[in-house]
């Protein structure tokens, strides 16, 4: 990536802040029954946290699929991140893809509600790993 140590730390800090501010949008979207957008923002909140962790640990990828793959290979498979968090990220990835690109699928409250708390814990686990 070619970042200095200070630049890398700043990017990681920014991505974690972005993860938390994006997560904060979820309740407003849910309250207004904007479930498709809530699914998108929930995925991106986790995506920003995962990319912060990858950057922090020196991994580089430029695609969503690459982020998902590196998470699985270097964190879930190595038992650094709980397998349940890896599954949540995959679910969010698939739900976001469906919501953004499938014209005939409608996301509803029941699709999102069970993912909110696990996503929050996933982000918190990543923050703890980065700050350890």
C-alpha positions as CSV (number, residue, x, y, z in Angstrom):
1,X,0.0,0.0,0.0
2,X,3.0,2.2,0.4
3,X,1.8,4.0,3.6
4,X,4.1,5.2,6.3
5,X,3.4,3.9,9.8
6,X,1.7,7.2,10.7
7,X,-0.4,7.2,7.5
8,X,-1.4,3.6,8.1
9,X,-2.5,4.4,11.7
10,X,-4.5,7.4,10.5
11,X,-6.3,5.3,7.8
12,X,-7.1,2.6,10.3
13,X,-8.4,5.2,12.8
14,X,-10.5,6.8,10.0
15,X,-12.0,3.5,8.9
16,X,-13.0,2.6,12.5
17,X,-14.6,6.0,12.9
18,X,-16.4,5.4,9.6
19,X,-17.5,2.0,10.7
20,X,-19.0,3.5,13.9
21,X,-20.7,6.5,12.2
22,X,-22.1,4.2,9.5
23,X,-23.5,1.8,12.2
24,X,-25.1,4.8,14.0
25,X,-27.2,5.4,10.8
26,X,-28.9,2.0,11.2
27,X,-31.4,2.9,13.9
28,X,-32.7,6.0,11.9
29,X,-33.1,3.8,8.8
30,X,-34.9,1.1,10.7
31,X,-37.2,3.6,12.4
32,X,-38.1,4.9,8.9
33,X,-38.6,1.4,7.5
34,X,-35.8,1.9,5.0
35,X,-34.7,-1.7,5.3
36,X,-32.8,-2.1,2.0
37,X,-30.7,1.0,2.9
38,X,-30.2,-0.3,6.5
39,X,-28.9,-3.6,5.0
40,X,-26.5,-1.6,2.9
41,X,-25.2,0.5,5.8
42,X,-25.0,-2.5,8.1
43,X,-22.7,-4.2,5.6
44,X,-20.6,-1.1,5.1
45,X,-20.2,-0.5,8.8
46,X,-18.7,-4.0,9.1
47,X,-16.8,-3.6,5.8
48,X,-15.1,-0.4,7.1
49,X,-14.1,-2.2,10.3
50,X,-12.7,-5.2,8.4
51,X,-10.7,-3.1,6.0
52,X,-9.3,-1.2,9.0
53,X,-8.1,-4.5,10.5
54,X,-6.7,-5.6,7.2
55,X,-4.8,-2.3,6.7
56,X,-3.6,-2.4,10.3
57,X,-2.1,-5.9,9.7
58,X,-0.6,-5.0,6.3
59,X,-3.0,-6.7,4.0
60,X,-4.2,-5.1,0.8
61,X,-7.2,-5.7,-1.4
62,X,-9.3,-3.6,-3.7
63,X,-12.5,-5.6,-3.9
64,X,-15.3,-6.6,-1.6
65,X,-14.7,-10.2,-2.5
66,X,-11.1,-9.8,-1.6
67,X,-12.0,-8.3,1.8
68,X,-14.3,-11.3,2.4
69,X,-11.6,-13.8,1.3
70,X,-8.8,-12.2,3.4
71,X,-11.1,-12.1,6.5
72,X,-11.8,-15.8,6.1
73,X,-8.2,-16.9,5.4
74,X,-6.3,-14.8,7.9
75,X,-8.8,-14.2,10.7
76,X,-11.6,-16.8,10.8
77,X,-9.6,-19.8,9.7
78,X,-6.8,-18.8,12.1
79,X,-9.4,-18.4,15.0
80,X,-8.5,-14.7,15.5
81,X,-12.1,-13.7,14.7
82,X,-15.0,-15.9,15.8
83,X,-16.5,-18.1,13.1
84,X,-20.0,-16.6,13.9
85,X,-18.6,-13.1,12.9
86,X,-17.3,-14.5,9.6
87,X,-20.7,-15.9,8.9
88,X,-22.4,-12.6,9.8
89,X,-20.1,-10.7,7.4
90,X,-20.9,-13.2,4.7
91,X,-24.7,-12.8,5.3
92,X,-24.4,-9.0,5.3
93,X,-22.4,-9.2,2.1
94,X,-25.0,-11.4,0.4
95,X,-27.9,-9.3,1.7
96,X,-26.3,-6.1,0.5
97,X,-25.7,-7.6,-2.9
98,X,-29.3,-8.8,-3.1
99,X,-30.7,-5.5,-1.9
100,X,-28.5,-3.4,-4.2
101,X,-28.8,-5.5,-7.4
102,X,-31.8,-7.8,-7.3
103,X,-34.9,-6.0,-8.7
104,X,-37.3,-8.6,-7.4
105,X,-36.1,-9.0,-3.8
106,X,-37.5,-6.8,-1.0
107,X,-35.6,-6.7,2.3
108,X,-37.8,-6.4,5.3
109,X,-37.3,-5.8,9.0
110,X,-37.0,-9.5,9.8
111,X,-34.0,-9.7,7.5
112,X,-32.2,-6.9,9.3
113,X,-33.1,-7.2,13.0
114,X,-31.2,-10.4,13.8
115,X,-28.1,-9.0,12.3
116,X,-27.8,-5.7,14.1
117,X,-26.5,-6.8,17.4
118,X,-24.0,-9.4,16.0
119,X,-22.7,-6.8,13.6
120,X,-22.1,-4.4,16.5
121,X,-20.2,-7.1,18.4
122,X,-18.2,-7.9,15.3
123,X,-17.1,-4.3,15.0
124,X,-16.3,-4.1,18.7
125,X,-14.2,-7.3,18.4
126,X,-12.2,-5.8,15.5
127,X,-11.7,-2.6,17.5
128,X,-10.4,-4.6,20.4
129,X,-8.0,-6.5,18.2
130,X,-6.7,-3.4,16.6
131,X,-6.3,-1.6,20.0
132,X,-4.7,-4.6,21.7
